[in-house]
Amino acid sequence: MQRVTGEAWTWSDHPRHQSSPYPSYMSTGQYVHGQDHLQPRMEGAAKMTPLTPPSPFLSSQARRDTTPDEWETFREYRAILNPHLTHESRRMSHSKQNMEVMTPLIENPGGVGQEEDNSEEDQDPELLPVRHYELGNSHQGITFTQALIHLLKGNIGTGLLGLPLAVRNAGVIVGPLCLVLMGVVCVHCMHILVNCSHHLCERLKRPPLGYSDTVAFSMEHSSYQCFRKSARFGRHLVNFFLVLTQLGFCSAYFVFLAENIKQVVEGYQGVNITLAAESLSFANTSMVPAPVPLPTMVPSEPWALDLRLYMLFFLPFLILLVFMKDLKNMAVLSLLANVCMAVSVIIIFQYITTDFGDLHRLPLTSPLGKFPFFFGTAIFAFEGIGVVLPLENQMKEPKRFPTALNIGMGITIVLYVVLATLGYLHFGDDIKGSITLNLPHNAWTNQMVKILYSFGVFVSFAIQFFVPAEIMIPPVQARLRKSWRAPCEMILRGLLVCLTFSFAVLIPRLDLVISLVGAVSSSALALVFPPLVELITFSDRPLKPAMLVKDLVIAVVGFIGFLAGTYVTLAEIVSPEEPPEVIREAAQNLTVAAATAVAGALGMSEELGGNWTTPTAAVTLG
């Protein structure tokens, strides 16, 4: 065998390096694996002159020619390279990296009712969470600009394309104004959640808390015994709505992909049929064709497939996509998806600004019975509260996070209002559940918009799916034998994707799926829980009347929106032709009750002399 001299050998020097069973990180003798990254090996080990390791794939004669000293040297060298890392520890390492990527919505260890069995010696101090009161001297974390970009990525998604329909359900004047108001209130609720998390971390000397942790600890340390007994229930309730929201997003993605690709495929068929008909009309004619009327476009209805078949087409690909558990491997796909979605939005803006039509044809306000649809769609778009706490926890300068939050959400609100208003002005009452569905088929740029945005949504499916998978699968795996855990995880992931597919098949309308998910789960996470958490967290001190009224108004409006939006959307699903008049009257009564509650609370806050006199000032708090 050939002895390799020098500082290091590589597997490329070996004639059988491509079939070597050893891990890829053993590709050089200058490094060893430790603590999730490659580190230079010991100085003493660097002085060794390693041998090319005998491959088990060599012939028996070559293996017999290997001397015992060469075998012993190779064993020592392999021990230096990889003293302890096993397949299971590598799997846990990748799982931990995934959790660092998606910490936004998943609770941290050490929650209520959990005992810390591990000693301090078993924990790596570099892997412990960074505490709020230790962040001042830390040089690790994300910058102000990175936090701003993550905020924009976490809030701008498929909900953006459904906002023009939301404006139609509220009116060309009332819709944009209510969008601004709802955005300001959602930003204020984000500030509330961050302030409560800060207060609990400093009070309890806890590491940074997630959404469910903040709710659980605020209830556990409340001055009221009824809340202390229900702390575990509060954690499970928040996790339930998190799972419901994320799976609802995935169902909306199913419908979005199916509707857009259906338009691309069948629109392309229609164009081809038209061109074929035109070419046949000029066949066997002279150079100057006679004025024979051209045949009209052959309808493509016989070629049309049901929307559910397109969903079924995407099902196996999405199942394979969620089997990719290491989100680090999806970094390139995620970057491409963001670029594709940004390009699509730019093209959409370019198209809708060309013509606004007759503005007088659009109603300034819509009937109150349609307002719950507006509420569900708008709150679906603004439900980005889950990404707030992890971004604040990971910043180098957490004190600057309120500024980043105001700037990022300000840009989001402006983008939402402009696209929603211009889209409704351009397409009028013909606007559909996604503005991409209104783009005509006669331009390749419009078709490219649907394909690019569909690719971005396809990649986002796996990211949105990660949260419910990490909440629901580990408790099931803990009850199984170790050998059954990996197959069980694959089966459960596939079943969860099939669950979202089934929901999309039952409600194959994108506008109704978005409205239902927004009304049921997003309203609770974005509007109901944060003000109640603030009241519970600071229940040990005298509450200002203005803060009490403000929090109660936000929670009540969110709860009424939850009831009205869910009721009206389900009624539309059951009777899509025309909802009964009793349903519209009920929706109007609920909407009037919400408006009356808001007006009364604002008047009460002015009488109390509070510092929260208008909803617009809410964004400056926190």
Buried (B, 14 or more C-beta within 10 A) or exposed (E): BEEBEEEBBBBEEBEEBEEBEBEEBBBBBBBBBEEBEBEEBEEEBEEBBBBBBBBEEBEEEBBEEBEEEBBEBBEEBBEBBBEEBEEEEBEEBBBEEBBEBBBBBBBBEEBBEEEEEEEEEEEEEEEEBBBBEEBEEEEEBBEBEBBBBBBBBBBBBBBBBBBBBBBBBBBBBBBBEBBBBBBBBBBBBBBBBBBBBBBBBEEEEBBBBBBBBBBBBBBBBBEEEEBEEBBBEBBEBBBBBBBBBBBBBBBBBBBBBBBBBBBBBBBBBBBEBBEEBEEEEEEEEEEEEEEEEEEEEBEBEEEEEEBBEBBBBBBEEBBEBBEEBEBEEBEEBBEBBBEBBBBBBEBBBEBBEEEEEEEEEBEEEBBBBBBBBBBBBBBBBBBBBBBBBBBBBBBBBBEBBBEBBBBBBBBBBEBBBBBBBBBBBBBBEEBBBBBBBBBEBEEEEBBBBBBBBBBBBBBBBBBBBBBBBBBBBEEEBEEEEEEEBEEBBBEBBBEBBEBBBEBBBEBBBBBBBBBBBBBBBBBBBBBBBBBBBBBBBBBEEEEBBBBBBBBBBBBBBBBBBBBBBBBBBBBBBEEEEEBEEEBBEBBBEBBEBBBEBBEEBBEBBEEBEBEBBEBEEBBBBB
